[in-house]
Amino acid sequence: MTLYTALRHFADSYGLAVIVALYLTLCLWHFRPGASPHVAAAKQSIFKDDEDGQ
């Protein structure tokens, strides 16, 4: 088995599983229970330098 064949087999099977798991982890990381303060801070960060006083 050549290196190319081995890498292609990995990418076709395990690589796809790793990428899907990483995608789901990164998407769901936002909804974990300890993320609430960070999410609240991120929601208000766009207004941090607002000078209008609103």
C-alpha positions in Angstrom: 0.0 0.0 0.0 1.4 3.3 -1.0 1.4 6.4 1.2 -1.1 8.0 -1.2 -3.5 5.1 -0.9 -3.2 5.1 2.9 -3.9 8.8 3.2 -6.8 8.6 0.8 -8.3 5.8 2.7 -7.9 7.8 5.9 -9.5 10.9 4.4 -12.4 8.9 3.0 -13.3 7.2 6.3 -11.8 8.5 9.5 -11.0 12.0 8.2 -14.7 12.6 7.4 -15.7 11.4 10.9 -13.1 13.7 12.5 -14.3 16.7 10.5 -18.0 16.1 11.3 -17.2 15.7 15.0 -15.1 18.9 15.0 -17.9 20.8 13.2 -20.5 19.7 15.6 -18.3 20.5 18.6 -17.6 24.0 17.4 -21.3 24.6 16.5 -22.6 23.3 19.9 -19.9 24.9 22.0 -21.9 28.1 22.0 -24.9 26.4 23.7 -23.0 24.8 26.6 -24.2 25.9 30.1 -21.0 27.8 31.1 -21.1 29.9 28.0 -23.9 32.3 29.1 -21.7 35.1 30.4 -19.5 35.0 27.2 -22.5 35.0 25.0 -24.0 38.0 26.8 -20.7 39.8 26.6 -20.5 39.1 22.9 -24.0 40.4 22.3 -23.2 43.7 23.9 -19.6 44.0 22.5 -20.9 45.7 19.3 -22.1 48.6 21.4 -19.0 48.9 23.5 -17.6 52.0 21.8 -21.0 53.6 21.1 -20.8 57.3 21.9 -24.5 58.1 21.3 -25.5 57.2 24.9 -28.4 55.0 23.9 
